[in-house]
Amino acid sequence: GELSDQEKFCLLNKSSLLVVPSFDEGFGIVYLEALSQGVPVIGFPKSIQFFADKINYYFIGLEFDAFKESEIHLRDKIVKCLNQVVCKNTLSSETLKVFDKYYFQTMYNKIIND
């Protein structure tokens, strides 16, 4: 079912990892939401590359190409991410520096108010 923003961010905050094994991804707001809570992401390569270029932190997650990689590869990447030392506070604060720029509500408000 649908979650409120508060419920969504509460669940993400309690999470260790977000896995999005899709074949294609648009902008990937869910990546940004997870990263803003200090949660690394395994997901679509273009989305991971985009956020890795924007967020000043050494590890935001791993790419998973569902066209080229098997569920075994995904399992191995999950294990690797869960074993990676991530400072949730630092990842969160570095993400929040760019979050406002890309968050849908912010973009919507700018369009409406301009």
ZITARA-V961517 format. One record per run of one state. SS is the DSSP state (h for helix, s for strand, l for the rest). FROM is the first residue (numbers start at 1). TO is the last residue. Records with the same first field share a line. If there is no record, write none. Layout:
SS=FROM-TO, FROM-TO
This chain:
l=1-4, 15-16, 20-28, 37-39, 44-44, 55-60, 64-70, 84-87, 103-103, 114-114
h=5-14, 29-36, 45-54, 71-83, 88-102, 104-113
s=17-19, 40-43, 61-63
